[in-house]
Amino acid sequence: MKIRLKLYGVFRSAAKTSDMELNVAKDTTVKLLVNQLVSEDGLRTLKELLLDSSTSDPRPNALILVSGREINALEGVDTVLHEGDEVAILPIAHGG
């Protein structure tokens, strides 16, 4: 199934794109999506910025929205994605 991924701030810079369309398996969770994303060649910097080094959890470093809803208001990283969902990943820390 297809989902749209939007990256913001340092995540966009690390991935060298702000918008991707990804094919994922049915019943893919946010956690599986993030792991798929950071395992791709050329995204080592994204992995270092996104995942907490001790827990491999993205939530300390990122606000993640699925179709406009923050994942902690859903099922956290276990939120199941559906065809056509838009996942937005925004950095927690930012300058002004």
Legacy VTK file of the C-alpha trace (Angstrom):
# vtk DataFile Version 3.0
C-alpha trace
ASCII
DATASET POLYDATA
POINTS 96 float
0.000 0.000 0.000
1.110 3.584 -0.522
1.627 6.243 2.114
3.049 9.764 1.853
5.920 10.794 4.124
6.704 14.431 4.864
9.948 15.387 6.591
10.637 18.760 8.174
13.665 20.676 9.477
16.867 18.705 10.015
15.132 15.482 8.934
14.405 17.014 5.533
18.023 18.152 5.256
19.383 14.723 6.222
17.145 12.886 3.743
17.687 15.537 1.043
13.936 15.568 0.394
10.833 16.775 2.146
8.240 14.560 0.530
8.240 10.860 -0.376
5.702 8.322 -1.481
6.506 4.915 -0.016
5.194 1.434 -0.633
4.739 -0.439 2.624
3.230 -3.761 3.570
-0.324 -3.992 4.871
-0.477 -3.535 8.665
2.796 -1.594 8.745
3.170 0.366 11.974
4.877 3.713 12.506
7.777 1.851 14.133
8.206 -0.409 11.091
7.972 2.588 8.752
10.683 4.467 10.655
12.917 1.379 10.716
12.396 0.888 6.959
13.210 4.529 6.335
16.429 4.689 8.365
17.699 1.373 6.983
17.833 2.746 3.427
21.245 3.463 1.952
22.336 7.048 2.323
20.132 7.835 5.324
22.641 7.180 8.133
22.523 10.842 9.188
18.722 10.661 9.363
18.973 7.600 11.609
21.379 9.409 13.950
19.089 12.447 14.156
15.780 10.601 14.411
16.346 7.595 16.668
17.249 7.823 20.339
20.640 6.123 20.678
19.702 4.035 23.731
16.116 3.034 22.894
15.915 3.312 19.070
12.645 5.200 19.658
12.008 8.282 17.486
9.680 10.017 19.981
12.318 11.820 22.075
13.566 13.530 18.905
10.474 13.866 16.728
6.833 14.760 16.686
5.130 12.225 14.410
1.686 12.787 12.934
-0.422 10.272 11.033
-2.984 12.017 8.857
-2.849 15.041 11.144
-3.043 13.207 14.481
-0.091 12.937 16.839
0.828 9.262 17.315
0.744 9.426 21.118
-2.986 10.253 20.818
-3.310 7.042 18.772
-1.318 3.876 19.525
2.153 5.448 19.682
4.753 3.777 17.474
2.398 0.788 17.229
-0.114 2.866 15.236
-1.068 0.878 12.140
-0.885 2.775 8.857
-3.551 2.613 6.180
-3.575 3.190 2.429
-3.265 6.894 1.692
-2.104 7.962 5.160
0.261 10.904 5.389
3.014 10.600 7.980
4.712 13.839 9.007
7.943 13.796 11.013
8.958 17.074 12.652
12.021 17.675 14.844
11.361 18.441 18.512
14.356 20.778 18.817
14.488 23.724 16.444
15.951 27.166 16.293
14.151 30.438 15.964
LINES 1 97
96 0 1 2 3 4 5 6 7 8 9 10 11 12 13 14 15 16 17 18 19 20 21 22 23 24 25 26 27 28 29 30 31 32 33 34 35 36 37 38 39 40 41 42 43 44 45 46 47 48 49 50 51 52 53 54 55 56 57 58 59 60 61 62 63 64 65 66 67 68 69 70 71 72 73 74 75 76 77 78 79 80 81 82 83 84 85 86 87 88 89 90 91 92 93 94 95
